[in-house]
Amino acid sequence: STLMEEFSIGASVVQWLTTGYLLLLSVSISSSPFMVRKFATKTLFIMAVVIFAAGTLLGALAVNFPMLLAARLVMSLGTGISLPLITNIHWHEEA
């Protein structure tokens, strides 16, 4: 409700923050095997953290809802790249 008041939008529009995040998250997670074959794990993880941090900064500076939505989408891309890597990195440490 805070976002609805802040940006003068309805609940169906605010829901796009979650819907868009989950949609892009599912795409980026499913494309991670391709990225793991293409890039070094450490490089890919650093890239994911930088992408997520950029999305966080963009979200903090958002002046309107489209900018906030774009920030959440950037954050989901960084999350989607890093989630499969966390398991991969953890497995390599135990081996």
C-alpha positions in Angstrom: 0.0 0.0 0.0 2.9 2.3 0.6 4.0 2.0 -3.0 0.5 2.5 -4.2 0.3 5.8 -2.3 3.8 6.9 -3.2 3.4 6.4 -7.0 -0.4 6.9 -7.2 -1.0 3.5 -8.8 -3.3 0.6 -8.2 -2.6 -2.9 -6.8 -2.6 -4.6 -10.2 0.3 -2.3 -11.3 2.3 -2.8 -8.1 2.0 -6.6 -8.6 4.3 -6.2 -11.6 7.2 -5.8 -9.2 6.8 -9.4 -8.1 5.5 -10.8 -11.4 8.3 -9.2 -13.4 10.9 -10.2 -10.9 9.9 -13.8 -10.9 9.6 -14.0 -14.7 13.0 -12.6 -15.3 14.4 -14.7 -12.5 13.1 -17.9 -14.1 14.7 -16.9 -17.4 18.0 -16.0 -15.9 18.2 -19.2 -13.8 17.4 -21.4 -16.8 20.1 -19.7 -18.9 22.8 -20.0 -16.2 24.2 -23.3 -17.6 25.0 -21.5 -20.8 26.7 -18.7 -18.9 28.7 -21.2 -16.7 30.1 -22.8 -19.9 30.9 -19.4 -21.4 32.5 -17.6 -18.4 34.7 -18.4 -15.4 32.6 -19.0 -12.2 34.4 -16.3 -10.3 33.9 -13.8 -13.1 30.3 -14.7 -13.5 29.6 -14.4 -9.7 31.3 -11.0 -9.6 29.2 -9.9 -12.6 26.1 -11.1 -10.8 26.9 -9.1 -7.7 27.7 -6.0 -9.7 24.4 -6.3 -11.6 22.4 -6.8 -8.4 24.1 -3.8 -6.8 23.4 -1.6 -9.8 19.7 -2.7 -9.6 19.7 -1.8 -5.9 21.2 1.6 -6.5 18.7 2.2 -9.4 15.9 1.2 -7.1 17.1 3.5 -4.3 17.1 6.4 -6.8 13.8 5.6 -8.4 11.6 8.7 -8.9 8.7 6.8 -10.6 7.2 3.4 -10.8 8.7 2.4 -14.2 12.2 3.2 -12.8 11.5 1.1 -9.7 10.2 -1.8 -11.9 13.4 -1.6 -14.1 15.5 -1.7 -10.9 13.7 -4.8 -9.7 14.2 -6.5 -13.1 17.9 -5.7 -13.0 18.1 -7.1 -9.4 16.4 -10.3 -10.6 18.9 -10.8 -13.3 21.7 -10.6 -10.8 20.0 -12.9 -8.5 19.2 -15.4 -11.2 22.8 -15.5 -12.3 24.1 -16.0 -8.8 21.7 -18.5 -7.4 22.9 -21.5 -9.4 26.5 -20.4 -8.8 26.2 -20.5 -5.0 25.4 -24.2 -5.1 28.3 -24.7 -7.6 30.8 -22.7 -5.5 29.7 -24.5 -2.3 30.1 -27.9 -3.9 33.6 -27.1 -5.1 34.7 -26.0 -1.7 33.6 -29.3 -0.1 35.3 -31.5 -2.8 
